[in-house]
Amino acid sequence: MVWTLFATYLVSFGISFATTSPYKVIADELDIITTETGDPDGVPSAVKEEVKANGNGDVPVEELDVQETIVLEDQGPRALYTVLSGLPSPVSMVWSIITVLINILLVGMVTDDVYNAPYFHQANELSFARLGFVSDTTANILIREPRGDELPIWISYRNEDASQSWSTGTSLEDDSWKSAGKIAWLAEDTDFTAAFVLKGLKPDTTYKYALSNNHSDSFTTAPRAGEISRHNHGRFVFFHSSCIKRHFPYNPFSHPLSVPGFQHLAVVKDYFQAQFMLFLGDFIYIDVPRRLGDNIETYRREYRQTYASPDWSAVSRGLPWIHVLDDHEIANDWDQNTTAPYPAAVDPWHHYHTSVNPPAVRRGATYFSFTQGPASYFLLDTRRYRNPIASANATSAEKSMLGEEQLEDLLRWLRATPPSGVRWKFVVSSVPFTRNWRINTGDTWGGYLFERQKILESMWDVSASAQGVGVVVLSGDRHEFAATELVPPEGGKWPVQASVTEFSCSPLNMFWVPWRTYWERSPLFGSDDHEVAKGEDRMIK
């Protein structure tokens, strides 16, 4: 479409350039002078005789002299107007050429942004390894290696804490390299990826792994459930974010796979020493700026390109990444369960992400749960199991975002007594839980208020119980930050201290919304909103 419009522009520009006058009319005067000439010979005789027969005497004749005076003014080059409008300059060939060149440049930049990476940076030769979920005794490692001559890939690891403590005389643990096994074969059916699990590790201990294809990294295992790591000055830190669009904002001088958000994250990553990153979806944008296909290879290429970014290694070194699915990994505002293109979309999501995620809550499920240190986490899948029922309003009991099994598993997890020392339960949702987002609210929990209320009441039960556990919701998706206090209704069975807090944080690298789309108390769903969705969503300022 861009090229078609540009071709139309060039034709119209040429016509306009050929027909545009270098002058403009500033005045146009018309003078008429009348002169009576009497009875000239030029008057036909029949006319003369008719005039005389009527007793009118000689024929009066008037001579009209018409003079038009047009005042013209040179229009000048009109440089600014020419550049801004794209129209030719009336008198300057130079400025006309400049404005055409500017438009050619803009079309070239659009073409570069849309097609450069997909066609010239497909990352088929990408070889890398990254950390997935790291528990107190295991570490998941994702490996991609398309080069057959590197197989088999041998994996070794060593205890780095042992060598650090050797000089102090406080420990004589073995710091020698140990073989963890090998990956004998990688094939195209998994896009040359495999997940490997290091087992038998010690809690809260730093290790280094090395692969025979020249990839290595260090990591620290999680502390035992209910404990705080001794490696971070008594702090428990993790990151959460969402939404990555490579090469945004567009910069013709940067690498087509660059991710400026990674560069910013890399600056603070080592300072905070986070235990892991919770990434809440939209790791790719398959449909922005335009969808180039809906087959498996198109989706796989998008994942490879993000991992092939020159900025990736700085934010993955030593930092486990744990993933949740959202719509742009499939299609915008996805709510069509497992219909096409979902099967193609989740192929690389499984190979690159869920294969090294925490354990699924139940076999075959795409939602996960784990406990680390003083916190327990439930990672929702808010896309695969939706039953939106377009004809139903937001308060309908028929609508479901989670599906029956996932909702049951979530409520059971909320009610369960956590291990000793666990003080927080984090519900991780790719879309906001609050009702306060006022644009496209139906895609968030604001469009599923009946199911949301069930979950919220269970959260209030936990917060009000004698367990001493607080509940926090983490979300992303909306390209702006908000903190919300989900307050129980006044006069109900829950005290105000049972309130649940939600932190919504995004994007890591995508456009930010320059105006607020979040505010309190809107009659968005009509008068029955508070009959179903009891309580308040208060913005934390």
C-alpha positions in Angstrom: 0.0 0.0 0.0 2.8 2.4 0.8 4.5 1.8 -2.5 1.1 2.2 -4.4 0.4 5.5 -2.6 4.0 6.7 -3.3 3.6 5.8 -7.0 0.4 7.8 -7.1 2.2 10.7 -5.4 5.0 10.7 -7.9 2.5 10.9 -10.8 0.5 13.7 -9.2 3.7 15.5 -8.3 4.9 15.5 -11.9 1.6 16.8 -13.2 1.5 19.5 -10.6 5.1 20.5 -11.3 4.4 20.8 -15.0 1.3 22.9 -14.5 2.1 25.1 -11.5 2.7 28.7 -12.5 5.7 30.6 -11.0 3.4 33.6 -10.5 0.3 34.4 -8.5 -2.3 37.0 -9.5 -2.6 39.7 -6.9 -4.9 42.1 -8.9 -7.0 41.8 -12.0 -8.6 45.1 -13.3 -11.0 45.4 -16.3 -11.5 48.9 -17.9 -14.2 49.5 -20.5 -14.2 52.7 -22.5 -17.3 53.6 -24.6 -17.1 56.0 -27.6 -20.1 57.1 -29.7 -19.1 57.2 -33.4 -22.3 58.3 -35.2 -23.4 56.7 -38.5 -20.5 54.6 -39.7 -20.5 52.8 -43.0 -20.1 49.5 -41.3 -23.8 49.4 -40.2 -25.9 47.2 -42.5 -28.4 49.1 -44.8 -31.4 47.1 -43.6 -30.7 48.2 -40.1 -30.4 51.9 -41.2 -33.7 51.7 -43.1 -35.5 50.1 -40.1 -34.2 52.8 -37.7 -35.3 55.6 -40.1 -38.8 54.0 -40.7 -39.3 54.1 -36.9 -38.5 57.8 -37.0 -35.3 57.5 -35.0 -32.9 59.3 -37.3 -29.4 58.2 -37.8 -28.1 55.0 -36.3 -26.1 55.7 -33.1 -23.0 53.6 -33.0 -20.8 53.0 -29.9 -17.2 51.7 -29.9 -16.1 49.7 -26.8 -12.5 49.6 -25.8 -11.8 46.9 -23.2 -8.5 46.9 -21.3 -7.5 44.3 -18.7 -4.7 44.9 -16.3 -3.3 41.9 -14.5 -0.7 42.4 -11.7 1.4 39.3 -11.1 3.8 38.5 -8.3 6.6 36.0 -8.2 5.6 33.2 -5.8 9.1 32.6 -4.6 10.5 29.2 -3.7 8.1 28.6 -0.7 10.7 26.2 0.8 8.9 25.4 4.1 5.5 24.9 2.4 7.1 22.7 -0.3 9.0 20.5 2.3 6.0 20.1 4.6 3.3 19.6 2.0 5.3 17.5 -0.5 4.1 19.7 -3.4 6.5 21.1 -6.0 7.9 24.6 -5.5 6.5 27.1 -8.0 9.9 28.5 -9.0 12.7 26.3 -7.4 13.7 23.1 -9.0 16.1 22.5 -6.1 13.4 22.6 -3.4 11.1 20.5 -5.6 13.8 17.8 -5.9 14.5 18.1 -2.1 10.9 17.4 -1.2 10.7 14.4 -3.5 13.9 13.0 -2.0 12.5 13.5 1.5 9.5 11.4 0.5 11.7 8.8 -1.1 13.7 8.6 2.1 10.6 8.2 4.2 9.3 5.4 2.0 12.7 3.8 2.2 12.7 4.0 6.0 9.3 2.3 6.1 10.5 -0.4 3.8 13.6 -0.9 5.8 11.7 -1.1 9.1 9.1 -3.6 7.7 11.2 -5.8 5.5 14.9 -5.6 6.5 14.9 -7.8 9.5 12.5 -10.5 8.2 14.4 -10.9 4.9 18.0 -10.1 5.8 18.3 -11.0 9.5 16.4 -14.3 9.9 18.9 -15.5 12.5 18.9 -19.1 11.1 22.5 -19.5 12.3 21.7 -18.3 15.8 23.6 -20.3 18.4 23.0 -19.4 22.0 22.1 -20.7 25.5 20.1 -19.0 28.2 18.9 -19.7 31.8 15.3 -20.6 32.4 13.7 -21.5 35.7 16.3 -22.0 38.5 15.1 -23.7 41.7 17.0 -24.5 44.8 18.3 -27.8 43.4 18.0 -27.5 39.6 18.7 -25.1 36.7 16.9 -25.2 33.3 19.0 -24.3 30.3 17.7 -23.6 26.8 20.2 -24.4 24.1 20.0 -23.7 20.4 22.7 -25.0 18.0 21.9 -25.4 14.2 25.5 -26.4 13.4 25.7 -30.2 13.1 29.4 -30.3 13.5 29.0 -29.0 17.1 27.1 -32.1 18.1 27.0 -33.7 20.5 27.0 -30.8 23.0 28.6 -31.7 26.3 27.5 -29.8 29.4 29.7 -29.3 32.4 29.3 -27.3 35.6 31.2 -26.3 38.7 30.6 -24.8 42.2 31.9 -21.2 42.1 31.1 -20.5 45.8 33.6 -23.2 46.7 36.5 -21.5 45.0 35.6 -18.2 46.6 35.5 -19.6 50.1 38.6 -21.6 49.7 40.9 -18.6 50.4 39.0 -17.8 53.6 39.4 -21.2 55.0 35.6 -21.5 55.7 34.9 -24.3 53.2 36.8 -27.0 51.3 34.0 -27.9 48.9 34.8 -29.4 45.5 35.1 -26.7 42.9 36.2 -29.0 40.0 34.3 -29.2 36.7 31.7 -32.0 36.6 30.0 -33.5 33.6 26.2 -33.1 33.5 25.7 -35.1 30.3 25.2 -34.3 26.6 22.8 -33.4 24.0 23.3 -35.9 21.2 21.0 -34.5 18.5 19.2 -31.3 17.6 16.8 -31.1 14.6 14.5 -28.7 12.7 11.3 -30.0 14.4 12.3 -28.0 17.5 14.1 -25.3 15.6 17.3 -26.8 16.8 16.6 -26.2 20.4 16.7 -28.4 23.5 16.1 -28.0 27.2 18.7 -29.4 29.6 18.3 -29.6 33.4 21.2 -29.5 35.8 20.2 -31.5 38.8 21.5 -32.2 42.3 22.5 -28.6 43.0 22.8 -27.0 46.4 20.4 -24.2 47.5 21.6 -20.6 47.4 24.9 -21.5 45.7 26.6 -19.9 42.7 27.5 -22.2 39.8 29.0 -21.9 36.4 28.0 -24.0 33.4 29.9 -24.4 30.2 28.9 -26.0 26.9 31.2 -27.6 24.4 30.0 -25.2 21.7 31.5 -22.3 23.6 28.6 -21.0 25.6 28.8 -20.5 29.3 27.2 -18.5 32.2 27.0 -18.3 36.0 23.9 -18.4 38.1 22.8 -18.7 41.8 20.3 -21.3 42.8 17.3 -20.2 44.8 17.3 -20.4 48.5 15.1 -22.9 50.2 11.4 -22.1 50.4 10.8 -19.5 53.0 14.5 -18.3 53.2 16.3 -15.3 51.9 19.5 -15.6 49.8 22.7 -14.7 51.5 24.1 -13.4 48.2 22.1 -10.2 48.0 22.5 -8.5 51.4 19.3 -10.0 52.7 17.2 -8.7 49.9 14.8 -10.7 47.7 14.7 -9.0 44.2 13.1 -10.0 40.9 12.1 -8.1 37.8 8.8 -8.1 35.9 7.9 -6.5 32.6 6.3 -7.2 29.3 6.2 -6.1 25.6 9.2 -6.1 23.3 9.2 -4.7 19.8 12.6 -4.8 18.3 14.1 -1.8 16.6 11.7 0.6 18.3 11.8 3.5 18.1 13.0 3.3 14.6 16.6 4.4 14.1 18.1 3.9 10.6 21.6 3.8 12.1 21.0 1.1 14.7 21.1 -2.7 14.2 17.7 -4.0 12.8 17.4 -6.3 15.7 18.4 -3.8 18.4 16.3 -3.5 21.6 16.9 -0.2 23.4 14.9 -1.4 26.4 17.5 -4.2 26.9 20.2 -1.5 27.0 18.4 0.3 29.8 17.8 -2.9 31.7 21.4 -3.9 31.4 22.4 -0.7 33.2 20.5 -1.6 36.4 20.5 -5.4 36.2 23.8 -6.0 38.0 23.1 -3.4 40.7 19.8 -5.1 41.8 21.1 -8.7 41.5 17.6 -9.9 40.7 17.0 -13.6 41.1 14.9 -13.8 37.9 12.9 -12.0 35.4 9.1 -12.6 35.1 8.2 -11.6 31.6 4.5 -11.2 31.2 4.0 -11.7 27.5 4.4 -10.0 24.1 8.0 -11.2 23.8 7.4 -10.7 20.1 5.0 -8.6 18.0 4.0 -10.9 15.2 1.5 -8.3 13.8 3.4 -5.0 14.2 4.0 -3.2 11.9 2.4 -5.8 9.8 1.9 -9.6 9.8 4.1 -11.3 7.2 2.7 -14.8 7.6 0.9 -17.1 10.1 2.9 -20.3 9.6 5.3 -21.9 12.1 8.5 -20.5 10.5 7.2 -16.9 10.6 6.6 -17.3 14.4 9.9 -19.1 14.9 11.8 -16.4 13.1 10.4 -13.7 15.4 11.7 -15.6 18.5 15.1 -16.2 16.9 15.5 -12.5 16.0 14.8 -11.3 19.6 17.4 -13.8 20.9 19.8 -12.8 18.1 19.6 -9.1 19.2 23.0 -7.6 19.9 21.5 -6.4 23.2 20.2 -9.7 24.4 23.3 -11.1 26.1 23.7 -8.2 28.5 20.2 -8.8 30.0 20.4 -12.6 30.0 23.8 -13.1 31.5 23.2 -14.6 35.0 19.5 -13.8 34.9 16.9 -16.6 34.5 13.9 -15.6 32.4 10.5 -17.0 33.1 7.7 -16.4 30.6 3.9 -15.9 30.3 2.0 -15.8 27.0 0.0 -12.9 25.8 -1.8 -11.8 22.6 0.9 -10.5 20.3 2.7 -13.8 20.4 -0.5 -15.0 18.6 -2.7 -12.2 17.3 -3.9 -8.9 18.8 -6.5 -9.3 21.6 -6.5 -13.1 21.1 -9.5 -14.9 22.6 -10.2 -17.7 20.2 -8.8 -20.6 22.2 -6.7 -23.0 20.2 -8.0 -22.2 16.7 -5.6 -21.1 14.0 -3.1 -19.5 14.1 -2.7 -20.6 17.8 -1.0 -24.0 16.9 1.6 -22.3 14.8 2.1 -19.5 17.3 2.7 -21.7 20.3 5.2 -24.0 18.6 8.2 -21.7 19.2 6.7 -20.5 22.5 6.9 -24.1 23.8 10.4 -24.7 22.3 11.9 -21.4 23.4 10.0 -20.7 26.6 7.8 -23.3 28.3 10.5 -26.0 27.9 12.6 -24.2 30.5 9.7 -22.6 32.5 8.7 -23.7 36.1 6.6 -26.9 36.2 3.1 -26.7 34.8 0.4 -26.9 37.4 -1.0 -30.0 35.7 0.2 -32.1 32.7 -0.4 -30.4 29.4 -1.4 -27.1 31.0 0.2 -23.8 30.0 0.0 -22.1 33.4 2.7 -22.6 36.0 3.5 -22.3 39.7 6.6 -22.2 41.8 7.9 -21.1 45.2 11.2 -19.2 45.6 12.5 -17.7 48.9 9.7 -15.9 50.7 7.2 -15.9 47.9 5.0 -18.3 45.9 3.9 -17.6 42.3 1.0 -18.6 40.1 1.6 -17.7 36.4 -1.8 -17.5 34.6 -2.5 -18.3 30.9 -5.0 -15.5 30.1 -5.3 -16.4 26.4 -5.6 -20.1 25.6 -8.6 -20.9 27.8 -10.9 -17.9 27.2 -14.6 -18.2 26.6 -15.4 -14.6 25.8 -19.1 -15.0 24.6 -19.2 -11.7 22.7 -22.9 -11.2 23.2 -22.5 -11.3 27.0 -21.6 -8.2 29.0 -18.7 -8.0 31.4 -20.7 -9.1 34.4 -22.0 -12.3 32.8 -21.3 -15.6 34.7 -20.9 -17.4 31.4 -17.7 -15.5 30.4 -14.4 -17.0 31.5 -10.8 -15.9 30.9 -9.2 -18.9 32.7 -11.5 -21.8 31.9 -12.9 -24.1 34.6 -9.7 -26.1 35.4 -7.3 -23.2 35.6 -9.7 -21.3 37.8 -10.1 -24.3 40.1 -6.3 -24.7 40.2 -5.8 -21.0 41.0 -8.4 -21.0 43.8 -6.9 -24.2 45.3 -3.4 -22.6 45.2 -4.7 -19.5 46.9 -6.3 -21.5 49.7 -3.3 -23.8 50.3 -1.1 -23.2 53.3 2.3 -22.1 52.0 5.6 -23.5 53.3 7.0 -21.9 56.5 8.6 -18.6 55.9 6.6 -17.8 52.7 5.0 -14.4 53.3 3.7 -13.5 49.8 1.6 -15.0 47.1 2.0 -13.4 43.6 -0.7 -13.9 41.0 0.9 -13.2 37.6 -1.5 -12.1 34.8 -0.5 -10.9 31.4 -3.4 -8.5 31.4 -4.4 -6.0 34.1 -6.6 -7.2 36.9 -8.0 -3.8 37.8 -11.1 -2.3 36.2 -9.4 1.1 35.9 -8.0 0.8 32.4 -10.5 2.7 30.2 -9.3 1.8 26.7 -10.0 -1.7 25.4 -11.1 -2.7 28.9 -13.0 -5.8 27.6 -9.6 -7.5 26.8 -8.6 -7.1 30.5 -10.1 -8.5 33.6 -12.5 -5.6 33.4 -14.3 -7.6 30.7 -14.6 -10.7 32.9 -16.0 -9.2 36.2 -17.9 -12.2 37.5 -14.9 -14.5 37.4 -12.6 -11.7 38.6 -14.8 -11.3 41.7 -14.5 -15.0 42.6 -10.7 -14.7 42.5 -10.6 -11.4 44.3 -12.7 -12.7 47.2 -10.4 -15.7 47.5 -7.5 -13.3 47.6 -9.2 -11.3 50.4 -9.8 -14.5 52.3 -6.0 -15.3 52.2 -5.0 -11.8 53.2 -7.5 -11.8 56.1 -6.5 -15.2 57.3 -4.1 -16.1 60.1 -1.5 -17.3 57.6 0.1 -13.9 57.6 0.4 -14.0 53.8 -0.1 -11.0 51.6 -1.4 -11.3 48.0 0.0 -9.2 45.1 -1.1 -9.2 41.5 1.5 -8.5 38.8 0.4 -7.5 35.3 1.6 -5.9 32.1 0.2 -5.2 28.6 -1.0 -1.6 28.9 2.2 0.3 28.0 2.0 2.5 31.1 2.6 1.9 34.8 -0.1 1.8 37.5 -0.3 0.7 41.1 -3.8 -0.2 42.3 -5.2 -1.2 45.7 -8.1 -3.7 45.4 -10.1 -2.8 48.5 -12.9 -5.1 50.0 -16.4 -3.6 50.2 -17.2 -1.6 53.3 -19.1 -3.4 55.9 -18.2 -6.8 54.5 -16.5 -9.8 56.1 -13.0 -8.6 55.1 -11.1 -5.8 56.9 -9.5 -3.1 54.8 -6.2 -4.6 55.7 -7.1 -7.6 53.4 -6.7 -5.3 50.4 -4.7 -6.7 47.4 -2.1 -4.6 45.6 -1.6 -4.8 41.8 1.5 -3.5 40.0 1.1 -3.2 36.3 4.4 -2.5 34.5 5.1 -2.3 30.8 6.6 -1.9 28.2 10.2 -3.1 28.2 10.6 -1.9 24.6 7.5 -0.6 22.8 5.6 2.7 22.5 4.5 4.3 25.8 1.0 5.8 26.1 1.6 9.6 26.3 -1.7 10.2 28.1 -3.3 8.4 31.0 -5.9 5.7 30.1 -6.2 4.7 33.7 -8.6 6.3 36.2 -11.0 5.4 38.9 -14.8 5.0 39.1 -16.1 5.0 35.6 -19.7 3.9 34.8 -18.1 1.8 31.9 -20.2 -1.3 32.4 -23.5 0.3 33.5 -25.2 0.3 36.9 -24.8 -3.4 37.5 -21.0 -3.1 37.7 -20.8 -2.8 41.4 -23.5 -5.4 42.0 -21.1 -8.0 40.7 -17.7 -6.4 41.1 -17.9 -5.4 44.8 -15.1 -3.4 46.4 -13.0 -0.6 45.0 -10.0 -0.3 42.7 -8.1 2.6 44.2 -5.1 4.1 42.4 -2.0 4.2 44.7 -0.5 7.7 44.2 
